[in-house]
């Protein structure tokens, strides 16, 4: 009795391309004997690849059939590579226009070179990330101190205690804590990411279809929920909950397990979200900012803008609430809802913003990171037509540092100070654990995914315990020990 030969190589190529700025993705499955290589990503780009080995060729064929069937049920269809071309990621359907309000008092302005969504302002630096994949760091006085070049548009920049992460349109989240960006998380390929947030190593991901997904510090799936609405432009995480804003309002889920806690309808679709300790703020397409209690979703106040709200923020004490609309205007409200002022940015609509120490930092549709003096004295002078001289920040000479998988290798004798960690195999996954004395050997370490080699040992500048315990995180430079 003869057995049919299994083809040496079989390739199935599928695409899902939606109109109106929807999905534009490919999915390729390549079967070679008992090995299956899946490559996926945005059409016109290289994508990400994963190879899995199966015990037999027959089981590999069955796996291919299952994977292709799942994609076809989701709307993918056979296609010819190269016919459809790459297209830019659409971040906002609404266009930005100029403001008719008086000019805001800008202390300094930095032109990053492309529309910017990512901003974070810490104790020492302000960070901006744009659609070209550039991330710059600047002092609070507007001096450029560094530049990273990520492989795709930056969605947002988020901080988690000591760590800074940038989420990109390629589905990867990069740790920017060292000289070279490293991959910390890889989001599932079927998730069209709109926004990200992180708390104590757990990443919250809101997507185009209204899904909410959380993954832990080891990049392992935790839970997923589907909202009533779509287009999740808001996700904020804290110790107790994950707050998800979409076309039908804002929902809270339990941080562990994802059980629904409350849902509050909003006036218009949620386009941005902010959080403070006890409250969350949701800016909507109908020009409102809703201020909601985290405990029960009850509305504390709402703030009226004259156009769709692209971004919002609040002072830590809750005394002031800020908003940016799609007409290049910025607003400031008192806590009770009274509008205190409205001014024009002069550099496009604010896609994101953050308030710190009397200043409002904006990243805008024209790619600017602008520092606005939000003090009462400066705003009053601007309303009277007196403005400070805005410093134009120059980034000439800064070469972008790209992500890389190469590490400096050293012998133990030359290693110097640091913490030694080791990659080990655990249930089919590669884990990282601390080898140096003084650490719990059972705890795992969040460690860059793209430099892990099973059995290898590394020297890390620092390994710090997470806030809630249960894992450590690598921080600073990494060297591989020979």
C-alpha positions, -999 to +999 in steps of 0.1 A: +000+000+000+015+034-010+014+065+010+011+099-008+042+120-004+040+152+016+050+182-005+085+195+002+071+230+006+036+245+005+028+282+009-007+297+016-009+335+014-039+354+026-048+391+030-075+411+049-079+446+035-108+468+046-118+501+033-120+534+053-087+529+071-096+495+085-074+464+086-047+460+059-029+428+069-014+396+054-010+361+068+013+335+052+017+299+062+047+280+049+048+242+053+081+224+049+080+188+061+071+189+098+079+226+102+053+254+099+064+290+095+038+317+100+045+352+088+021+381+095+020+418+095+008+448+075+006+445+037+037+457+020+060+451+050+082+422+061+061+413+091+069+389+120+077+352+116+074+323+139+084+287+132+069+256+150+081+220+146+056+192+149+062+155+157+051+144+122+044+160+088+008+149+091+003+169+123+020+199+106-005+196+077-034+195+102-020+226+120-018+245+087-054+236+078-066+248+112-047+281+111-058+289+075-094+280+084-093+304+114-081+332+092-107+326+065-135+327+091-121+361+102-124+375+066-090+368+052-089+356+015-063+342-009-043+369-026-011+375-046+017+391-027+027+425-041-006+434-058-019+455-028+006+481-016+015+494+018-007+521+032-003+545+060-020+537+093-050+559+099-050+572+134-079+597+134-107+599+108-113+636+116-091+663+100-073+690+120-080+727+113-066+760+126-078+777+157-096+811+158-086+816+195-056+837+206-022+821+206-012+801+236+021+811+254+046+785+242+079+784+260+095+761+234+086+740+205+103+710+189+094+698+154+098+660+154+092+656+116+059+636+116+025+636+133+031+627+169+009+606+193+034+596+220+043+618+249+055+612+284+070+638+308+090+625+337+112+640+364+141+646+341+129+643+305+101+648+281+096+621+255+079+624+221+072+596+196+059+602+160+044+583+131+078+579+114+090+558+144+113+585+158+114+589+196+133+619+210+141+628+246+144+664+257+150+683+290+122+703+305+139+734+291+138+720+255+172+706+249+174+673+229+193+646+247+187+615+227+170+599+197+157+564+190+146+551+156+119+524+159+107+504+128+072+517+127+049+546+139+048+552+176+013+549+191+021+560+226+048+563+252+039+549+287+058+548+320+057+520+345+076+531+376+112+533+364+105+519+329+096+537+297+079+518+269+069+528+233+041+510+216+045+507+178+022+501+148+041+468+141+026+453+173+057+455+193+063+474+226+099+485+231+118+491+264+136+524+261+155+521+293+189+513+278+211+528+251+195+504+225+157+498+223+147+462+231+114+443+224+095+438+257+061+427+244+048+413+211+010+418+207-010+390+190-011+395+153-049+396+151-051+426+174-053+460+156-038+481+183-052+516+190-039+524+224-017+509+252-012+514+289+008+495+315+008+490+352+033+468+372+043+449+341+007+441+329+000+456+295-035+467+285-042+468+248-073+485+232-080+477+196-100+487+165-128+462+170-135+472+206-114+444+222-094+448+253-065+424+259-041+422+288-007+404+288+018+400+317+054+408+320+064+375+303+043+385+273+017+358+282-020+364+275-040+371+307-076+379+296-096+394+268-130+412+267-151+426+239-169+459+244-203+469+230-186+495+209-156+496+186-124+517+182-108+516+217-089+549+218-087+548+256-071+523+279-058+531+314-046+507+340-040+508+377-037+482+405-074+475+408-088+480+373-085+485+336-106+514+321-116+510+285-131+538+263-147+531+230-176+542+207-202+534+234-186+549+265-162+538+293-161+504+310-141+492+340-129+456+343-111+440+373-074+441+368-071+404+376-095+382+357-112+409+337-147+407+353-169+436+343-173+462+371-192+491+355-201+508+323-209+545+317-223+559+285-207+591+272-219+620+249-201+609+218-174+583+210-144+582+233-113+595+215-089+597+244-085+589+281-066+601+311-065+589+347-056+602+382-057+583+414-095+583+420-109+593+386-107+588+349-113+614+322-127+606+287-127+630+258-153+625+231-161+632+195-190+655+205-167+679+224-171+667+260-147+655+286-164+633+312-149+630+347-158+596+362-152+580+396-131+549+393-150+532+421-185+531+404-183+550+371-204+579+384-200+612+367-183+638+389-183+666+363-182+672+325-164+698+305-176+714+272-153+721+243-163+736+210-152+707+188-142+670+190-117+663+218-085+646+206-068+646+240-073+655+277-053+656+309-056+669+345-034+683+372-026+657+399-047+675+425-077+676+402-080+714+403-075+718+366-087+698+336-072+703+301-084+693+267-073+697+231-098+697+202-094+690+165-094+727+157-060+732+172-073+748+204-065+740+240-088+745+269-085+747+307-114+741+331-119+744+368-128+712+386-165+721+386-167+725+349-161+762+345-141+771+314-112+792+324-096+797+290-093+786+254-062+793+233-047+782+200-017+760+198-002+775+166+012+740+157-018+718+150-042+698+171-030+680+202-032+643+198-019+638+233-009+659+263+004+659+298+005+685+326+035+688+349+047+716+372+026+744+357+033+734+321+012+716+295+032+694+271+014+688+238+022+665+208+004+675+177-008+667+142+021+687+127+046+667+147+054+692+173+062+687+210+052+720+224+057+732+260+029+756+270+032+778+301-002+772+318+004+796+347-023+821+354+001+850+347+013+837+314-023+828+302-036+862+312-008+879+293-015+858+262-052+867+264-041+903+264-019+897+233+015+895+251+034+863+243+068+850+253+094+844+226+090+807+217+123+789+214+126+766+184+145+735+194+170+719+170+179+682+169+206+685+143+234+659+147+214+633+166+215+599+148+187+576+156+196+545+176+177+515+161+166+483+180+192+456+178+196+420+189+234+421+193+250+423+227+285+430+239+300+398+251+324+396+281+341+370+302+331+366+338+365+380+348+359+412+328+322+415+336+323+441+363+294+451+385+259+439+377+234+411+383+237+378+365+207+362+349+202+329+330+178+318+302+161+285+309+136+263+291+103+260+310+073+242+294+083+251+259+090+288+267+123+305+274+123+321+308+149+343+325+158+339+362+183+356+385+215+336+392+232+361+415+227+357+453+201+377+472+172+372+448+143+348+449+154+321+423+117+312+415+109+347+403+110+354+366+126+385+350+111+407+323+140+406+298+142+416+262+126+390+239+149+395+209+182+387+227+171+355+247+192+324+240+183+292+259+212+283+283+229+317+280+239+339+309+238+376+309+250+405+330+224+432+336+231+466+351+202+463+375+174+439+383+146+455+403+116+439+421+082+447+408+058+468+429+035+440+438+061+412+439+063+380+419+088+391+392+118+413+386+126+436+357+159+441+340+170+477+337+200+493+319+226+478+298+229+441+291+260+420+283+262+384+274+286+363+295+310+339+276 
